Amino acid sequence: AAGFSTSGSTANNTVIGFSFSGSSIPAGSGVLTTLTVEGDASSTCINSIILSGYNGVNLDAEINSADISIIAVGTPYNGKTIDLSFIEEASSEIGRALQNSNKYHVVCVKSTVEPGTTETLVGPTIEKYSGKNLGKLLGLCMNPEFLAEGSAVNDFMNPDRIVLGALDSQTHVKMSELYSVFKDIDILKTNNKTAEIRVPAWA
């Protein structure tokens, strides 16, 4: 498992990353490990993250201090169905970390999932482990990726549109603020299920 931090050079945001491998990370045991460089994620880019990183970051503390948690984990496809176990694991970890939070926190799904997953799996899992209700202190968002293999960094930094699905207006506001650094890019706001379909009419 890995934990790393970097301050965005184009926005006043601090990003703390956690990678879950196999079993869950016990609270407070985030450890920095080796990152694999693929596609257009250059060694310079990765090293800047590692060198500015936190070694041994506290998962619960970082999530509680954050405004948004983004779930970007693998959803392996076996030819028939996709495996959502990593989505569920990440959701449960975030939920546990938010048990003692008393501020509004948005959980955003960026992984490729089946339509309905955000609100039928992620939302209920976070509610279960946090003891909180969506729409009160919890926001839920689907923010699909439009990335090609081998050019993910360039595609992320130069989007032609940004799609934000959400349960409520407060979540849309917070996510729009996060993406405000992207000037002159259309931010398309919709519900979570429509965003999961990746809005083919807009693609």
Salt bridges, closest charged atoms under 4 A:
ASP67 OD1 - LYS103 NZ 3.33
GLU93 OE2 - ARG96 NH1 3.66
ASP160 OD1 - ARG161 NH1 2.77
